[in-house]
């Protein structure tokens, strides 16, 4: 598994080396970049990169802009944001742009290990304090009542195909990427996404992911 760590601080990159080695051992090939230019060169030279850890505070470019470009140009690469910025708006924007998780740099090592474990098992990590800061209306929309373990598509009022779309949404895939994976027309994917938002009683994709997580749904790594 090739992982690219993009951060302009050497100490952060070294710390990520330690965390990733602890989790993946020698199975991980860890690449580094200190800015967006180096990062794009690394990706071009290593088309088999599977995961990018992206700092939002890059010296040569806005991190959210780069996150958007990565999603558009390399939809098969998973991106996790690692940032000192952790206000709710920044976290939600990153998730809206397809980030598979948002890990604050201020987090303790044990928290980072748990976050990466969740991500590697197919989940999306959202800092608990961010979830707790949501406005009451957002909480009502994005955190429906817990349901029993082993929730099925029928329990949520979704078709099996819509459940597949939801699974890919939880992986941070864009509509275009989902259409490629499931061999569907992009307008068809949009229809499925609209049905998912309605079923989960949420307003957007990010709230859908949060709602699905609150329901205890998990994403399989080998999901289409």
Backbone as a chain_set.jsonl record, in Angstrom:
{"seq": "XXXXXXXXXXXXXXXXXXXXXXXXXXXXXXXXXXXXXXXXXXXXXXXXXXXXXXXXXXXXXXXXXXXXXXXXXXXXXXXXXXXXXXXXXXXXXXXXXXXXXXXXXXXXXXXXXXXXXXXXXXXXXXXXXXXXXXXXXXXXXXXXXXXXXXXXXXXXXXXXXXXXXXXXXXXXXXXXXXXXXXXXXXXXXXXXXXXXXXXXXXXXXXXXXXXXXXXXXXXXXXXX", "coords": {"N": [[0.849, -1.192, 0.0], [0.731, 2.076, -1.03], [1.335, 5.174, 0.421], [0.952, 8.63, 0.532], [2.303, 11.306, 2.222], [1.554, 14.568, 2.756], [2.906, 17.376, 3.834], [4.319, 20.33, 5.172], [5.922, 20.29, 7.368], [8.621, 18.709, 8.767], [8.701, 17.216, 11.148], [6.05, 16.432, 11.506], [5.68, 14.787, 9.299], [7.476, 12.768, 9.935], [6.303, 11.833, 12.269], [3.937, 10.768, 11.236], [4.999, 8.715, 9.738], [5.793, 6.996, 11.804], [3.31, 6.332, 13.004], [1.933, 5.114, 10.868], [3.649, 3.009, 10.239], [3.415, 1.539, 12.547], [0.832, 0.619, 12.288], [0.67, -0.589, 9.753], [3.108, -1.768, 9.238], [5.756, -3.23, 7.321], [4.277, -3.398, 5.096], [3.449, -1.021, 4.162], [4.302, 1.514, 1.897], [5.75, 4.483, 2.219], [5.52, 7.689, 1.031], [6.698, 11.09, 0.626], [5.899, 14.619, 0.636], [6.48, 18.086, 0.578], [5.037, 20.221, -0.283], [2.385, 21.312, -2.536], [3.247, 21.14, -5.189], [5.38, 19.274, -5.185], [3.876, 17.156, -4.296], [2.046, 16.588, -6.405], [3.861, 15.793, -8.338], [4.863, 13.468, -7.15], [2.576, 11.86, -7.205], [2.14, 11.622, -9.942], [4.414, 10.195, -10.632], [4.014, 7.936, -9.19], [1.581, 6.175, -9.815], [0.166, 4.272, -8.46], [-0.46, 5.072, -5.922], [-2.446, 4.846, -3.058], [-3.506, 6.125, -0.848], [-3.715, 9.401, 0.451], [-2.395, 11.617, 2.776], [-3.287, 14.68, 3.729], [-2.21, 17.886, 4.481], [-3.837, 20.888, 5.285], [-2.672, 23.351, 5.454], [-0.715, 24.209, 3.41], [2.354, 25.54, 2.006], [2.309, 26.585, -0.584], [-0.192, 26.503, -1.679], [-3.783, 26.535, -1.292], [-5.137, 24.162, 0.854], [-7.716, 23.0, 0.688], [-8.427, 23.549, -1.927], [-6.603, 21.933, -3.223], [-7.459, 19.443, -2.332], [-9.91, 19.3, -3.648], [-9.011, 19.225, -6.306], [-7.577, 16.807, -6.322], [-9.677, 15.017, -5.943], [-11.079, 15.353, -8.32], [-9.192, 14.794, -10.367], [-7.973, 12.42, -9.613], [-9.872, 10.229, -8.786], [-9.805, 7.679, -7.663], [-8.039, 7.671, -5.604], [-7.827, 7.698, -2.136], [-8.332, 10.269, 0.256], [-7.222, 11.683, 3.247], [-7.619, 14.22, 5.539], [-5.227, 15.955, 7.385], [-4.82, 18.17, 9.805], [-4.098, 21.354, 11.395], [-6.093, 23.144, 11.553], [-9.333, 22.984, 12.749], [-11.942, 23.812, 12.865], [-15.518, 23.722, 12.664], [-16.623, 24.442, 10.133], [-14.46, 24.141, 8.361], [-13.918, 21.411, 8.626], [-16.35, 20.302, 7.681], [-16.367, 21.27, 5.058], [-14.159, 19.935, 4.015], [-15.041, 17.27, 4.174], [-17.238, 17.444, 2.483], [-15.9, 17.758, 0.104], [-14.955, 15.283, -0.32], [-13.142, 14.07, 1.425], [-11.89, 11.295, 3.287], [-11.73, 11.346, 5.94], [-11.002, 13.376, 8.837], [-8.385, 14.352, 10.594], [-7.287, 15.863, 13.443], [-4.237, 17.615, 14.024], [-3.572, 18.053, 16.585], [-4.361, 15.904, 17.982], [-3.915, 13.122, 20.24], [-1.498, 10.431, 20.099], [-2.734, 7.924, 20.423], [-5.329, 8.516, 19.686], [-4.985, 9.157, 17.008], [-4.116, 6.679, 16.046], [-6.422, 5.157, 16.457], [-8.156, 6.537, 14.771], [-7.008, 6.095, 12.218], [-7.205, 3.331, 12.148], [-9.968, 3.03, 11.99], [-10.439, 4.246, 9.508], [-8.906, 2.595, 7.794], [-10.399, 0.329, 8.043], [-12.564, 0.906, 6.621], [-14.248, 2.967, 7.452], [-15.268, 6.406, 8.131], [-13.513, 8.978, 9.599], [-14.507, 11.361, 11.888], [-13.867, 14.09, 13.922], [-14.946, 13.754, 17.261], [-15.598, 16.029, 18.778], [-16.349, 17.833, 16.855], [-18.727, 16.79, 15.851], [-20.243, 17.14, 18.119], [-20.498, 19.858, 18.167], [-22.417, 20.592, 16.369], [-25.259, 22.436, 15.164], [-28.539, 22.445, 16.74], [-30.598, 21.928, 14.796], [-29.179, 20.733, 12.742], [-28.27, 18.498, 14.047], [-30.649, 17.159, 14.449], [-31.294, 16.548, 11.809], [-29.077, 15.061, 10.885], [-28.515, 12.988, 12.628], [-30.169, 10.464, 13.101], [-32.375, 8.347, 15.087], [-30.747, 5.657, 16.812], [-30.411, 2.401, 15.35], [-30.99, -1.147, 15.246], [-28.19, -3.429, 15.233], [-26.647, -4.506, 12.177], [-28.096, -3.251, 10.168], [-30.264, -3.175, 7.404], [-30.793, -2.572, 3.854], [-33.53, -2.431, 3.432], [-34.44, -1.702, 5.972], [-33.759, 0.952, 6.031], [-35.256, 1.953, 4.048], [-34.215, 1.863, 1.528], [-33.096, 0.786, -1.732], [-31.174, -2.109, -2.782], [-29.268, -1.284, -4.64], [-29.129, 1.455, -4.078], [-28.052, 1.273, -1.559], [-25.53, 0.382, -2.208], [-24.595, 2.653, -3.496], [-24.63, 4.439, -1.324], [-22.679, 3.232, 0.27], [-20.398, 3.723, -1.292], [-20.443, 6.482, -1.236], [-19.769, 6.848, 1.431], [-17.173, 6.143, 1.286], [-16.101, 8.376, 0.309], [-16.371, 8.842, -2.393], [-16.971, 10.589, -5.464], [-19.895, 11.577, -7.435], [-19.281, 11.082, -10.102], [-17.203, 9.212, -9.86], [-18.582, 7.152, -8.584], [-20.393, 6.474, -10.574], [-18.675, 5.321, -12.421], [-17.663, 3.107, -11.002], [-19.96, 1.565, -10.485], [-20.952, 1.297, -12.967], [-22.947, 2.999, -13.992], [-25.042, 5.568, -15.382], [-24.209, 8.996, -14.837], [-26.381, 10.813, -14.227], [-28.223, 8.948, -13.241], [-26.967, 8.1, -10.91], [-27.13, 10.475, -9.46], [-29.876, 10.574, -9.02], [-30.178, 8.371, -7.327], [-28.639, 9.275, -5.16], [-30.177, 11.471, -4.32], [-32.446, 10.105, -3.444], [-31.354, 8.716, -1.3], [-30.636, 10.816, 0.429], [-33.178, 11.757, 1.033], [-34.293, 9.499, 2.297], [-32.689, 9.276, 4.567], [-33.262, 11.622, 5.732], [-31.749, 14.021, 5.465], [-29.791, 16.897, 4.385], [-27.601, 17.054, 2.68], [-24.676, 15.427, 1.157], [-22.609, 15.151, 3.032], [-23.949, 15.226, 5.516], [-25.38, 12.918, 5.124], [-23.42, 10.933, 5.24], [-22.604, 11.262, 7.893], [-24.994, 10.639, 9.168], [-25.313, 7.961, 8.369], [-23.098, 6.865, 9.612], [-23.8, 7.342, 12.266], [-25.865, 5.558, 12.452], [-24.551, 3.265, 12.658], [-23.528, 2.028, 10.433], [-21.066, 0.448, 8.422], [-18.291, 0.697, 6.2], [-17.146, -1.496, 3.756], [-13.83, -2.403, 2.936], [-13.338, -3.618, 0.501], [-15.484, -2.967, -0.951], [-17.222, -2.526, -3.948]], "CA": [[0.0, 0.0, 0.0], [1.5, 3.318, -1.102], [0.699, 6.287, 1.117], [1.67, 9.886, 0.36], [2.097, 12.268, 3.308], [1.818, 15.924, 2.259], [2.972, 18.32, 4.957], [5.575, 21.077, 5.071], [6.69, 20.14, 8.605], [9.344, 17.436, 8.805], [8.326, 16.466, 12.349], [4.735, 15.821, 11.272], [5.866, 13.672, 8.362], [8.134, 11.687, 10.684], [5.306, 11.276, 13.188], [3.033, 9.944, 10.435], [5.76, 7.502, 9.439], [5.723, 6.125, 12.968], [1.938, 5.836, 13.179], [1.59, 4.212, 9.763], [4.465, 1.802, 10.378], [2.848, 0.761, 13.643], [-0.408, 0.011, 11.832], [0.806, -1.366, 8.512], [4.406, -2.426, 9.156], [6.484, -3.112, 6.064], [3.333, -3.442, 3.979], [3.215, 0.346, 3.709], [5.365, 2.291, 1.263], [5.373, 5.846, 2.587], [6.144, 8.755, 0.256], [6.554, 12.392, 1.275], [5.938, 15.852, -0.148], [6.394, 19.232, 1.485], [4.111, 21.202, -0.835], [1.494, 20.743, -3.546], [3.998, 20.831, -6.411], [6.043, 17.987, -4.963], [2.845, 16.128, -4.147], [1.54, 16.201, -7.711], [4.942, 15.051, -8.996], [4.893, 12.135, -6.545], [1.414, 11.107, -7.686], [2.374, 11.303, -11.356], [5.458, 9.177, -10.701], [3.535, 6.744, -8.465], [0.138, 6.104, -10.075], [-0.477, 3.285, -7.588], [-0.723, 5.627, -4.586], [-3.82, 4.53, -2.652], [-3.977, 7.021, 0.212], [-2.99, 10.657, 0.643], [-2.64, 12.373, 4.01], [-3.139, 16.044, 3.229], [-2.259, 19.036, 5.377], [-4.527, 21.996, 4.62], [-1.865, 24.565, 5.513], [0.461, 24.08, 2.553], [2.971, 26.841, 1.758], [2.158, 27.078, -1.959], [-1.547, 26.352, -2.196], [-4.845, 26.257, -0.331], [-5.314, 22.725, 0.958], [-9.044, 22.589, 0.226], [-8.373, 23.563, -3.393], [-5.888, 20.735, -3.655], [-8.355, 18.322, -2.068], [-10.868, 19.285, -4.745], [-8.327, 18.776, -7.528], [-7.291, 15.378, -6.186], [-10.92, 14.292, -6.152], [-11.455, 15.431, -9.732], [-8.195, 14.186, -11.259], [-7.608, 11.065, -9.163], [-10.996, 9.799, -7.943], [-9.58, 6.379, -7.006], [-7.15, 7.867, -4.454], [-8.486, 8.15, -0.911], [-7.642, 11.401, 0.884], [-7.534, 11.986, 4.637], [-7.064, 15.522, 5.915], [-4.498, 16.036, 8.658], [-4.696, 19.623, 9.849], [-4.18, 22.093, 12.649], [-7.412, 23.778, 11.505], [-10.352, 21.988, 13.053], [-13.258, 24.404, 13.085], [-16.569, 22.909, 12.048], [-16.784, 24.765, 8.717], [-13.356, 23.542, 7.614], [-14.128, 19.953, 8.623], [-17.471, 19.977, 6.812], [-15.961, 21.521, 3.674], [-13.264, 18.844, 3.62], [-15.865, 16.081, 3.958], [-18.031, 17.696, 1.28], [-15.012, 17.605, -1.049], [-14.628, 13.877, -0.494], [-12.155, 13.518, 2.357], [-12.317, 10.074, 3.982], [-11.625, 11.588, 7.372], [-10.361, 14.635, 9.223], [-7.66, 14.054, 11.825], [-6.59, 17.049, 13.961], [-2.833, 17.41, 14.382], [-3.458, 18.155, 18.04], [-4.806, 14.646, 18.59], [-2.897, 12.252, 20.819], [-1.111, 9.314, 19.245], [-3.731, 6.871, 20.519], [-6.485, 8.963, 18.911], [-4.625, 9.003, 15.6], [-4.115, 5.249, 15.734], [-7.822, 4.729, 16.365], [-8.729, 7.157, 13.574], [-6.509, 5.377, 11.045], [-7.791, 1.987, 12.172], [-11.33, 3.164, 11.484], [-10.35, 4.542, 8.08], [-8.425, 1.407, 7.09], [-11.45, -0.697, 8.066], [-13.632, 1.344, 5.731], [-15.08, 4.019, 8.012], [-14.871, 7.805, 7.956], [-13.267, 9.533, 10.923], [-14.889, 12.748, 12.129], [-13.579, 14.383, 15.328], [-16.17, 13.77, 18.088], [-15.94, 17.377, 19.217], [-17.022, 18.509, 15.747], [-20.102, 16.297, 15.853], [-20.92, 17.716, 19.279], [-20.705, 21.287, 17.971], [-23.441, 20.866, 15.371], [-26.45, 23.13, 15.623], [-29.635, 21.512, 17.017], [-31.303, 21.523, 13.576], [-28.315, 19.804, 12.013], [-28.258, 17.243, 14.795], [-31.909, 16.474, 14.174], [-31.273, 16.025, 10.449], [-27.974, 14.155, 10.552], [-28.3, 11.931, 13.618], [-31.423, 9.785, 13.408], [-32.323, 7.439, 16.226], [-29.981, 4.441, 16.554], [-31.171, 1.219, 14.987], [-30.32, -2.382, 15.62], [-27.012, -3.796, 14.452], [-26.956, -5.24, 10.959], [-29.116, -2.521, 9.434], [-30.351, -3.56, 6.001], [-31.321, -1.549, 2.958], [-34.974, -2.332, 3.669], [-34.636, -0.962, 7.223], [-33.581, 2.375, 5.749], [-36.118, 2.343, 2.946], [-33.374, 1.986, 0.341], [-32.889, -0.411, -2.541], [-29.809, -2.624, -2.665], [-28.408, -0.419, -5.443], [-28.923, 2.694, -3.326], [-27.142, 0.946, -0.472], [-24.194, 0.371, -2.811], [-24.223, 4.059, -3.703], [-24.335, 4.987, 0.0], [-21.384, 2.685, 0.671], [-19.355, 4.45, -2.02], [-20.44, 7.842, -0.688], [-19.043, 6.792, 2.694], [-15.757, 6.046, 0.938], [-15.687, 9.671, -0.198], [-16.39, 8.858, -3.861], [-17.833, 11.566, -6.12], [-20.903, 10.96, -8.299], [-18.611, 10.583, -11.296], [-16.481, 7.987, -9.497], [-19.588, 6.116, -8.313], [-20.941, 6.016, -11.858], [-17.681, 4.44, -13.029], [-17.56, 1.859, -10.244], [-21.192, 0.778, -10.602], [-21.335, 1.263, -14.386], [-24.224, 3.686, -14.109], [-24.974, 6.931, -15.895], [-24.097, 9.937, -13.716], [-27.723, 11.273, -13.787], [-28.838, 7.882, -12.44], [-26.343, 8.179, -9.587], [-27.705, 11.644, -8.786], [-31.22, 10.191, -8.574], [-29.99, 7.508, -6.156], [-28.167, 10.114, -4.049], [-31.34, 12.23, -3.842], [-33.295, 9.171, -2.694], [-30.648, 8.426, -0.046], [-30.781, 11.996, 1.291], [-34.573, 11.787, 1.49], [-34.511, 8.389, 3.233], [-31.965, 9.554, 5.807], [-33.775, 12.913, 6.228], [-30.618, 14.944, 5.551], [-29.805, 17.906, 3.321], [-26.482, 16.942, 1.747], [-23.9, 14.185, 1.214], [-21.85, 15.08, 4.284], [-24.873, 14.827, 6.566], [-25.74, 11.517, 4.872], [-22.33, 10.114, 5.768], [-22.684, 11.346, 9.352], [-26.176, 9.89, 9.58], [-25.033, 6.537, 8.186], [-22.156, 6.496, 10.673], [-24.579, 7.313, 13.513], [-26.685, 4.348, 12.413], [-23.687, 2.112, 12.869], [-23.141, 1.394, 9.179], [-19.629, 0.38, 8.19], [-17.941, 0.525, 4.804], [-16.198, -2.57, 3.509], [-12.71, -1.94, 2.124], [-13.374, -4.173, -0.829], [-16.747, -2.633, -1.617], [-17.023, -2.1, -5.314]], "C": [[0.884, 1.241, 0.0], [0.703, 4.467, -0.5], [1.566, 7.53, 0.94], [1.296, 10.848, 1.482], [2.509, 13.644, 2.802], [1.749, 16.895, 3.42], [4.312, 19.031, 4.89], [6.418, 20.987, 6.339], [7.309, 18.741, 8.68], [8.897, 16.589, 9.991], [6.979, 15.773, 12.188], [4.883, 14.628, 10.346], [6.521, 12.486, 9.069], [7.147, 11.024, 11.643], [4.335, 10.359, 12.444], [3.707, 8.648, 10.007], [5.607, 6.507, 10.581], [4.352, 5.507, 13.151], [1.598, 4.805, 12.105], [2.39, 2.917, 9.828], [3.906, 0.901, 11.478], [1.603, 0.002, 13.189], [-0.206, -0.963, 10.672], [2.133, -2.105, 8.38], [5.072, -2.204, 7.816], [5.556, -3.153, 4.856], [3.071, -2.055, 3.406], [4.47, 0.939, 3.078], [4.976, 3.751, 1.429], [6.197, 6.856, 1.803], [5.883, 10.091, 0.945], [6.557, 13.518, 0.253], [5.749, 17.002, 0.823], [5.48, 20.331, 0.962], [3.305, 20.554, -1.955], [2.229, 20.361, -4.822], [4.688, 19.485, -6.291], [5.013, 16.853, -4.898], [2.344, 15.65, -5.502], [2.601, 15.431, -8.505], [5.0, 13.622, -8.466], [3.747, 11.273, -7.076], [1.594, 10.71, -9.15], [3.403, 10.189, -11.507], [5.036, 7.868, -10.038], [2.025, 6.622, -8.637], [-0.6, 5.094, -9.208], [-0.63, 3.769, -6.154], [-2.191, 5.387, -4.247], [-4.395, 5.535, -1.665], [-3.085, 8.24, 0.304], [-3.39, 11.248, 1.985], [-2.299, 13.825, 3.693], [-3.265, 17.085, 4.326], [-2.936, 20.181, 4.635], [-3.679, 23.267, 4.573], [-0.593, 24.466, 4.695], [1.034, 25.456, 2.212], [2.686, 27.426, 0.385], [0.74, 26.967, -2.507], [-2.546, 26.118, -1.073], [-5.141, 24.761, -0.329], [-6.655, 22.231, 0.466], [-9.122, 22.589, -1.302], [-7.674, 22.31, -3.905], [-6.73, 19.484, -3.432], [-9.369, 18.178, -3.196], [-10.225, 18.772, -6.025], [-8.021, 17.283, -7.481], [-8.546, 14.548, -6.454], [-11.332, 14.251, -7.611], [-10.496, 14.67, -10.636], [-7.88, 12.735, -10.903], [-8.697, 10.507, -8.241], [-10.784, 8.471, -7.231], [-8.667, 6.51, -5.785], [-7.961, 8.371, -3.262], [-7.655, 9.26, -0.266], [-8.149, 11.583, 2.308], [-6.866, 13.311, 4.981], [-6.42, 15.426, 7.295], [-4.167, 17.505, 8.849], [-4.747, 20.199, 11.249], [-5.502, 22.857, 12.716], [-8.455, 22.714, 11.796], [-11.681, 22.621, 13.427], [-14.279, 23.635, 12.261], [-16.69, 23.173, 10.548], [-15.699, 24.1, 7.87], [-13.53, 22.03, 7.506], [-15.227, 19.578, 7.641], [-17.139, 20.214, 5.343], [-15.08, 20.387, 3.164], [-14.064, 17.572, 3.331], [-16.729, 16.235, 2.707], [-17.205, 17.476, 0.015], [-14.499, 16.174, -1.194], [-13.579, 13.301, 0.424], [-12.733, 12.315, 3.089], [-12.253, 10.222, 5.495], [-10.915, 12.898, 7.61], [-9.709, 14.41, 10.584], [-6.92, 15.313, 12.298], [-5.15, 16.717, 14.341], [-2.649, 17.421, 15.894], [-3.851, 16.858, 18.741], [-3.653, 13.834, 19.155], [-2.651, 11.061, 19.912], [-2.176, 8.21, 19.254], [-4.977, 7.224, 19.699], [-6.203, 8.791, 17.422], [-4.627, 7.54, 15.183], [-5.544, 4.742, 15.563], [-8.482, 5.272, 15.098], [-8.295, 6.408, 12.32], [-7.062, 3.952, 10.999], [-9.204, 2.007, 11.608], [-11.316, 3.376, 9.977], [-9.911, 3.318, 7.288], [-9.467, 0.291, 7.075], [-12.661, -0.27, 7.247], [-14.532, 2.432, 6.256], [-14.573, 5.408, 7.663], [-14.701, 8.41, 9.338], [-13.635, 11.012, 10.951], [-14.628, 13.038, 13.6], [-14.86, 14.487, 16.147], [-16.58, 15.177, 18.503], [-16.644, 18.165, 18.123], [-18.481, 18.077, 15.681], [-20.904, 16.943, 16.971], [-21.216, 19.198, 19.111], [-21.828, 21.602, 17.002], [-24.644, 21.56, 15.987], [-27.58, 22.126, 15.847], [-30.355, 21.028, 15.765], [-30.491, 20.509, 12.802], [-28.268, 18.461, 12.71], [-29.518, 16.453, 14.482], [-31.903, 15.846, 12.788], [-30.275, 14.899, 10.286], [-27.759, 13.034, 11.544], [-29.617, 11.273, 13.996], [-31.256, 8.8, 14.539], [-31.564, 6.172, 15.879], [-30.901, 3.281, 16.195], [-30.354, -0.002, 15.337], [-29.12, -2.656, 14.72], [-27.455, -4.581, 13.225], [-28.072, -4.591, 10.163], [-29.094, -2.902, 7.959], [-30.875, -2.397, 5.175], [-32.808, -1.329, 3.216], [-35.281, -1.535, 4.935], [-34.588, 0.546, 6.985], [-34.501, 2.861, 4.641], [-35.354, 2.535, 1.651], [-33.368, 0.682, -0.452], [-31.451, -0.893, -2.34], [-28.837, -1.763, -3.46], [-28.124, 0.886, -4.722], [-27.99, 2.466, -2.147], [-25.702, 0.888, -0.986], [-23.697, 1.79, -3.036], [-23.847, 4.708, -2.378], [-22.97, 4.502, 0.496], [-20.246, 3.448, -0.001], [-19.296, 5.916, -1.591], [-19.641, 7.891, 0.598], [-17.545, 6.593, 2.481], [-15.231, 7.363, 0.395], [-15.698, 9.779, -1.707], [-17.354, 9.926, -4.377], [-18.881, 10.831, -6.958], [-20.26, 10.362, -9.544], [-17.891, 9.274, -11.002], [-17.46, 6.84, -9.241], [-20.157, 5.578, -9.62], [-19.979, 5.07, -12.554], [-17.657, 3.084, -12.335], [-18.775, 0.968, -10.482], [-21.698, 0.674, -12.045], [-22.735, 1.83, -14.591], [-24.011, 5.042, -14.765], [-24.95, 7.895, -14.708], [-25.458, 10.5, -13.29], [-28.443, 10.229, -12.935], [-28.28, 7.883, -11.027], [-26.937, 9.342, -8.806], [-29.108, 11.34, -8.256], [-31.124, 9.328, -7.318], [-29.553, 8.334, -4.939], [-29.325, 10.912, -3.463], [-32.262, 11.346, -3.003], [-32.681, 8.84, -1.339], [-30.802, 9.586, 0.932], [-32.195, 12.057, 1.87], [-34.82, 10.707, 2.536], [-33.868, 8.656, 4.581], [-32.385, 10.882, 6.44], [-32.636, 13.902, 6.465], [-30.618, 15.843, 4.324], [-28.684, 17.748, 2.306], [-25.699, 15.661, 1.999], [-23.163, 14.042, 2.54], [-22.752, 14.643, 5.434], [-25.315, 13.373, 6.382], [-24.684, 10.584, 5.435], [-22.368, 10.095, 7.292], [-23.861, 10.527, 9.863], [-25.934, 8.396, 9.476], [-24.083, 6.035, 9.262], [-22.885, 6.385, 12.009], [-25.448, 6.065, 13.596], [-25.859, 3.086, 12.57], [-23.286, 1.402, 11.601], [-21.636, 1.456, 9.022], [-19.392, 0.138, 6.709], [-16.921, -0.578, 4.671], [-15.086, -2.057, 2.601], [-12.804, -2.431, 0.693], [-14.703, -3.925, -1.524], [-16.448, -2.097, -3.0], [-16.377, -0.758, -5.364]], "O": [[1.687, 1.44, 0.911], [-0.45, 4.701, -0.863], [2.774, 7.486, 1.172], [0.123, 11.169, 1.672], [3.671, 13.863, 2.459], [0.669, 17.2, 3.927], [5.332, 18.411, 4.587], [7.513, 21.547, 6.389], [6.605, 17.731, 8.658], [8.73, 15.377, 9.858], [6.787, 14.658, 12.674], [4.284, 13.577, 10.578], [6.157, 11.335, 8.826], [7.154, 9.804, 11.807], [3.955, 9.304, 12.953], [3.06, 7.604, 9.924], [5.328, 5.328, 10.361], [4.231, 4.311, 13.418], [1.041, 3.749, 12.404], [1.87, 1.848, 9.51], [3.917, -0.325, 11.365], [1.347, -1.114, 13.641], [-0.83, -2.022, 10.619], [2.278, -2.971, 7.517], [4.971, -1.123, 7.236], [5.997, -2.963, 3.722], [2.539, -1.922, 2.304], [5.558, 0.874, 3.649], [3.99, 4.206, 0.85], [7.424, 6.877, 1.899], [4.959, 10.212, 1.749], [7.126, 13.402, -0.833], [4.965, 16.914, 1.768], [5.178, 21.279, 1.688], [3.515, 19.386, -2.283], [1.881, 19.374, -5.469], [4.594, 18.65, -7.191], [5.252, 15.746, -5.381], [2.228, 14.446, -5.732], [2.268, 14.518, -9.26], [5.165, 12.676, -9.235], [3.936, 10.09, -7.362], [1.244, 9.599, -9.548], [3.288, 9.342, -12.393], [5.627, 6.818, -10.292], [1.268, 6.928, -7.716], [-1.83, 5.049, -9.207], [-0.9, 2.969, -5.259], [-3.076, 5.687, -5.049], [-5.602, 5.774, -1.636], [-1.859, 8.136, 0.244], [-4.576, 11.365, 2.294], [-1.144, 14.15, 3.421], [-4.284, 17.164, 5.013], [-2.634, 20.418, 3.466], [-3.929, 24.155, 3.758], [0.502, 24.624, 5.235], [0.289, 26.433, 2.136], [2.806, 28.636, 0.196], [0.495, 27.297, -3.667], [-2.199, 25.568, -0.028], [-5.368, 24.164, -1.381], [-6.735, 21.15, -0.117], [-9.791, 21.746, -1.899], [-8.097, 21.706, -4.89], [-6.714, 18.568, -4.254], [-9.654, 17.068, -3.646], [-10.823, 17.974, -6.747], [-8.185, 16.578, -8.477], [-8.486, 13.508, -7.11], [-11.867, 13.251, -8.088], [-10.924, 13.981, -11.563], [-7.562, 11.925, -11.774], [-8.465, 10.333, -7.045], [-11.51, 8.161, -6.286], [-8.534, 5.561, -5.011], [-8.693, 9.354, -3.372], [-6.426, 9.195, -0.247], [-9.356, 11.632, 2.546], [-5.673, 13.49, 4.736], [-7.0, 14.886, 8.237], [-3.322, 18.042, 8.133], [-5.345, 19.628, 12.161], [-5.979, 23.181, 13.803], [-8.463, 21.659, 11.163], [-12.454, 22.056, 14.2], [-13.933, 22.978, 11.279], [-16.844, 22.232, 9.769], [-15.978, 23.562, 6.799], [-13.322, 21.441, 6.445], [-15.065, 18.645, 6.854], [-17.574, 19.455, 4.477], [-15.23, 19.934, 2.03], [-13.792, 16.876, 2.352], [-16.93, 15.275, 1.962], [-17.734, 17.063, -1.017], [-13.701, 15.885, -2.086], [-13.156, 12.161, 0.236], [-13.905, 12.305, 3.464], [-12.672, 9.333, 6.236], [-10.303, 13.464, 6.705], [-10.395, 14.291, 11.599], [-6.012, 15.78, 11.61], [-4.88, 15.661, 14.913], [-1.684, 16.862, 16.415], [-3.69, 16.73, 19.955], [-2.547, 13.854, 18.616], [-3.48, 10.721, 19.068], [-2.481, 7.631, 18.211], [-5.602, 6.351, 19.096], [-7.063, 8.34, 16.666], [-5.087, 7.2, 14.093], [-5.837, 3.988, 14.636], [-9.256, 4.58, 14.438], [-9.119, 6.118, 11.453], [-7.352, 3.432, 9.921], [-9.594, 1.121, 10.848], [-12.092, 2.755, 9.252], [-10.472, 3.027, 6.231], [-9.434, -0.585, 6.211], [-13.661, -0.986, 7.181], [-15.496, 2.802, 5.586], [-13.563, 5.555, 6.976], [-15.618, 8.369, 10.157], [-13.144, 11.807, 10.149], [-15.12, 12.305, 14.457], [-15.769, 15.228, 15.774], [-17.769, 15.485, 18.573], [-17.441, 19.058, 18.411], [-19.369, 18.905, 15.479], [-22.083, 17.257, 16.807], [-22.069, 19.749, 19.809], [-22.167, 22.772, 16.823], [-25.007, 21.327, 17.14], [-27.592, 21.067, 15.22], [-30.692, 19.848, 15.667], [-31.035, 19.543, 12.267], [-28.232, 17.414, 12.064], [-29.472, 15.24, 14.274], [-32.432, 14.751, 12.595], [-30.566, 13.895, 9.636], [-26.889, 12.191, 11.323], [-30.13, 11.497, 15.093], [-30.136, 8.453, 14.913], [-31.709, 5.653, 14.772], [-32.029, 3.195, 16.681], [-29.176, 0.096, 15.681], [-29.051, -2.172, 13.59], [-28.498, -5.234, 13.231], [-28.895, -5.276, 9.556], [-28.032, -2.945, 7.338], [-31.333, -1.385, 5.705], [-33.289, -0.196, 3.22], [-36.255, -0.784, 4.979], [-35.284, 1.315, 7.647], [-34.524, 4.052, 4.33], [-35.788, 3.281, 0.773], [-33.608, -0.392, 0.1], [-30.616, -0.171, -1.795], [-27.711, -1.529, -3.019], [-26.994, 1.375, -4.749], [-27.225, 3.356, -1.775], [-24.77, 1.293, -0.291], [-22.528, 2.096, -2.799], [-22.862, 5.443, -2.304], [-22.202, 5.273, 1.072], [-19.249, 3.779, 0.641], [-18.224, 6.521, -1.583], [-18.915, 8.854, 0.843], [-16.745, 6.843, 3.383], [-14.052, 7.468, 0.055], [-15.104, 10.703, -2.262], [-18.42, 10.141, -3.801], [-18.779, 9.623, -7.171], [-20.638, 9.279, -9.991], [-17.955, 8.333, -11.794], [-17.205, 5.7, -9.63], [-20.377, 4.375, -9.761], [-20.409, 4.119, -13.207], [-17.633, 2.041, -12.99], [-18.637, -0.243, -10.66], [-22.726, 0.052, -12.313], [-23.582, 1.238, -15.26], [-22.915, 5.598, -14.705], [-25.594, 7.644, -13.69], [-25.686, 10.659, -12.091], [-29.186, 10.576, -12.016], [-29.017, 7.691, -10.059], [-27.218, 9.209, -7.615], [-29.481, 11.795, -7.175], [-31.88, 9.516, -6.365], [-30.038, 8.118, -3.828], [-29.447, 11.019, -2.242], [-32.791, 11.78, -1.98], [-33.396, 8.699, -0.346], [-31.066, 9.377, 2.116], [-32.382, 12.37, 3.046], [-35.478, 10.958, 3.546], [-34.428, 8.309, 5.621], [-31.934, 11.232, 7.531], [-32.558, 14.539, 7.516], [-31.337, 15.599, 3.355], [-28.791, 18.251, 1.188], [-26.003, 14.903, 2.92], [-23.097, 12.951, 3.107], [-22.37, 13.79, 6.235], [-25.592, 12.677, 7.358], [-25.009, 9.561, 6.038], [-22.188, 9.047, 7.911], [-23.749, 9.812, 10.859], [-26.299, 7.64, 10.376], [-24.234, 4.923, 9.767], [-22.633, 5.467, 12.79], [-25.733, 5.574, 14.688], [-26.394, 1.978, 12.611], [-22.757, 0.291, 11.657], [-21.003, 2.422, 9.45], [-20.178, -0.535, 6.043], [-15.928, -0.596, 5.399], [-15.35, -1.364, 1.618], [-12.392, -1.731, -0.231], [-15.027, -4.557, -2.529], [-15.524, -1.306, -3.188], [-16.129, -0.232, -6.449]]}, "num_chains": 1, "name": "protein.A"}
